[in-house]
Amino acid sequence: MKAYYFAENLKNRHTSAGKLIWIMPLTAVALAAGLTGDYFTIDCYNWWYVILFTGLTAFLCGAVGNRDKKLGNRTIWTLPAKPGAIWDGKVLYGIRCMGLSLLVLGGVTLAVSTGMERILHCVFRISLSPGQQIFAVLVLFAVSLWQIPFCLFLQQVMGTFPMVLLHMGVYILCSTVLSLKPYFWVLPGGIAARLMCIILKILPNGLVAKPGSMTYSPELMEWTGLPLGIAASLVWFILFWRLSRRWFERQVER
């Protein structure tokens, strides 16, 4: 499996997949700095996990899966290798890219916010501590792993453009509306936004999670939702990985 991960890394080294890792998080930081200076830090993260992150994952998986799909995966079927291991290599490469993009987002957000405060003497109405931001990045990574095998599978079945539209549409609906429901953990797309209410004290609509804010309720802040959400996301990740891997193997058997 390690060899196939490195193979995917080589195939996508100078493609749009590698560039998206940097472009998308830097775009989130630039937009937040330029449009909402007083709320810079919270908007960096809120815009990221509600909209931009799911777009990055979808386009990333589209780029990774489309290279072989254009040739009908014939270059893969002829290799003396297990199809499941090849699929694992694609998933691991996607996970690596997703993790790097989160590191870029967290690192740049922390550096820019510190510079704005100390050099430009900006005063943010809501500040996030470095500990909160690091913890948020780690949790976002854990609860977003399921998107990689899920989007790779959809890309193989329906193509890149329909996959991007479907994934982003369903995810945004889950993160902005259904994440507020008690059954949020059943819907993988709503878990990240719900857990950020607990960690960053930000509602999915970008407002501060406090009494009086639209859509706020005390239940959203209960810490019991944190382990539940993380555990449910990891279960979804394992399930999507195993099912998509089995599907990919069956394509060879046919």
C-alpha positions in Angstrom: 0.0 0.0 0.0 2.9 2.3 0.8 4.2 2.0 -2.8 0.8 2.9 -4.3 0.6 6.0 -2.0 4.0 7.2 -3.4 2.8 6.4 -6.9 -0.2 8.7 -6.4 2.0 11.3 -4.9 4.2 11.2 -8.0 1.3 11.3 -10.4 -0.3 14.3 -8.8 2.9 16.2 -7.8 2.6 19.0 -10.5 -1.2 18.9 -11.0 -4.1 20.9 -9.7 -4.4 18.5 -6.7 -1.1 19.7 -5.2 -1.9 23.4 -5.9 -5.3 23.2 -4.2 -3.7 22.3 -0.9 -2.3 25.9 -0.8 -4.7 27.9 -2.8 -7.9 27.0 -0.9 -6.8 27.7 2.7 -4.9 30.9 1.6 -8.1 32.0 -0.2 -10.1 31.5 3.1 -7.5 33.6 5.0 -7.4 36.4 2.4 -11.2 36.7 2.2 -11.5 36.8 6.0 -8.8 39.4 6.3 -10.2 41.6 3.5 -13.9 41.3 4.2 -14.3 40.9 8.0 -11.2 42.2 9.8 -12.9 42.5 13.2 -13.9 38.8 13.1 -10.9 37.6 11.1 -10.1 34.5 13.1 -13.5 33.0 13.5 -14.5 33.7 9.9 -11.3 31.9 8.7 -12.5 28.7 10.3 -16.2 29.2 9.8 -16.0 29.8 6.0 -13.5 27.0 5.8 -15.4 24.1 7.3 -18.9 25.2 6.1 -18.0 25.8 2.4 -14.4 25.9 1.3 -13.2 22.7 2.9 -15.8 20.6 1.3 -15.1 22.2 -2.1 -11.4 21.5 -1.6 -12.1 17.8 -0.8 -14.4 17.4 -3.8 -12.1 19.0 -6.3 -9.1 17.2 -4.9 -10.8 13.8 -5.2 -12.0 14.7 -8.7 -8.4 15.5 -9.7 -7.0 12.3 -8.1 -9.6 10.0 -9.5 -10.0 11.5 -13.0 -6.5 10.8 -14.2 -7.0 7.1 -14.3 -10.7 7.2 -15.1 -10.1 9.1 -18.3 -8.4 5.9 -19.6 -11.1 3.7 -18.2 -8.8 2.7 -15.4 -7.1 0.3 -17.9 -3.6 1.4 -16.7 -4.6 0.2 -13.3 -6.2 -3.1 -14.3 -3.1 -4.2 -16.1 -0.8 -3.7 -13.1 0.3 -6.8 -11.2 -1.2 -5.5 -8.0 -4.2 -5.9 -5.9 -6.9 -3.4 -6.8 -7.7 -2.8 -3.1 -4.2 -1.7 -2.4 -4.3 0.7 -5.3 -7.6 2.2 -3.9 -5.9 2.5 -0.5 -3.1 4.5 -2.1 -5.6 7.0 -3.5 -7.4 7.3 -0.2 -4.1 7.8 1.7 -2.9 10.4 -0.8 -6.2 12.3 -0.4 -5.9 12.1 3.4 -2.4 13.5 3.2 -3.5 16.4 1.0 -6.4 17.2 3.3 -4.2 17.2 6.4 -1.7 19.5 4.7 -4.4 21.9 3.8 -5.6 22.1 7.4 -2.0 22.7 8.6 -1.7 25.6 6.1 -5.0 27.0 7.2 -4.2 26.8 10.9 -0.6 28.0 10.6 -1.4 30.9 8.3 -4.5 32.0 10.4 -2.4 31.9 13.6 0.5 33.8 12.0 -1.7 36.5 10.3 -3.9 37.0 13.4 -0.8 37.5 15.6 0.7 39.9 13.1 -2.5 41.9 12.9 -2.7 42.2 16.6 1.0 43.0 17.4 2.1 44.9 14.3 -1.1 46.6 13.0 -2.6 46.8 16.5 -5.9 45.3 15.4 -8.4 44.4 18.0 -10.6 41.4 17.2 -14.1 41.4 18.7 -13.7 37.6 19.2 -10.2 36.0 19.6 -9.4 32.4 19.5 -6.4 31.1 21.6 -3.7 29.1 19.8 -4.8 26.1 21.8 -8.4 26.4 20.6 -7.2 26.7 17.0 -4.8 23.7 17.2 -7.5 21.6 18.8 -10.0 22.7 16.1 -7.6 21.7 13.3 -7.1 18.3 14.8 -10.8 17.7 15.3 -11.6 18.9 11.8 -9.1 16.5 10.4 -10.6 13.5 12.3 -14.2 14.3 11.5 -13.5 15.0 7.8 -11.7 11.8 6.9 -14.9 10.2 5.6 -15.0 12.7 2.7 -12.0 11.2 0.9 -13.3 7.6 0.2 -16.8 9.0 -0.3 -15.9 11.6 -2.9 -13.5 9.2 -4.7 -16.3 6.7 -5.0 -18.8 9.2 -6.3 -16.2 10.5 -8.8 -15.7 7.0 -10.2 -19.5 6.4 -10.4 -20.8 9.7 -11.7 -17.9 11.8 -12.8 -16.2 14.9 -11.3 -18.7 17.7 -12.0 -21.8 15.9 -10.7 -19.8 14.6 -7.7 -18.7 18.2 -6.8 -22.3 19.5 -7.0 -23.8 16.7 -5.1 -21.2 16.6 -2.3 -21.1 20.3 -1.8 -24.9 20.7 -1.9 -25.6 18.0 0.6 -22.7 19.0 2.9 -23.7 22.6 3.0 -27.3 21.6 3.9 -26.1 19.3 6.6 -23.6 21.7 8.1 -25.8 24.8 8.1 -29.2 23.3 9.0 -29.1 19.6 10.1 -26.0 20.0 12.3 -28.3 21.8 14.7 -30.5 18.8 15.2 -30.1 16.2 18.0 -29.3 13.5 15.5 -26.4 15.4 13.9 -24.0 12.5 14.4 -26.0 10.3 12.0 -25.2 12.8 9.2 -21.4 12.9 8.6 -21.7 16.3 6.8 -23.1 17.9 9.9 -20.7 16.8 12.5 -17.8 19.3 11.8 -20.0 22.3 12.1 -21.7 21.0 15.3 -18.4 20.3 17.0 -17.0 23.7 16.1 -19.9 25.2 18.2 -18.3 23.4 21.2 -14.7 24.1 20.4 -14.7 27.6 18.8 -18.0 28.8 20.2 -19.2 29.6 16.6 -22.6 28.7 15.2 -22.7 27.4 11.6 -24.2 30.7 10.5 -21.0 32.5 11.7 -22.6 34.1 14.7 -21.1 33.8 18.2 -22.6 30.8 20.1 -24.3 32.7 22.9 -27.9 33.3 24.1 -29.6 35.7 21.8 -27.9 34.6 18.6 -30.0 33.2 15.9 -30.2 29.3 16.0 -28.5 29.2 19.4 -29.6 26.7 22.0 -27.8 25.4 25.1 -27.7 21.8 23.7 -25.3 22.9 21.0 -22.6 23.6 23.6 -22.8 20.3 25.5 -19.3 18.7 25.5 -20.9 15.2 25.3 -21.4 15.9 21.6 -17.6 16.0 21.0 -16.7 12.4 21.6 -20.0 11.3 20.0 -19.3 13.3 16.9 -15.7 12.1 16.6 -16.5 8.5 17.1 -19.4 8.6 14.6 -17.2 10.3 12.0 -14.5 7.6 12.3 -17.1 4.9 11.9 -18.4 6.6 8.8 -14.8 6.9 7.5 -14.1 3.2 8.0 -17.5 2.2 6.5 -17.0 4.4 3.4 -13.4 3.2 2.9 -14.3 -0.5 3.2 -17.4 -0.3 0.9 -15.7 1.8 -1.7 -12.6 -0.5 -1.6 -14.8 -3.5 -2.2 -16.6 -1.8 -5.0 -13.3 -0.9 -6.7 -12.1 -4.5 -6.4 -15.3 -5.8 -8.1 -14.6 -3.6 -11.1 -11.6 -5.8 -11.8 -13.6 -9.1 -11.2 -16.0 -8.0 -13.9 
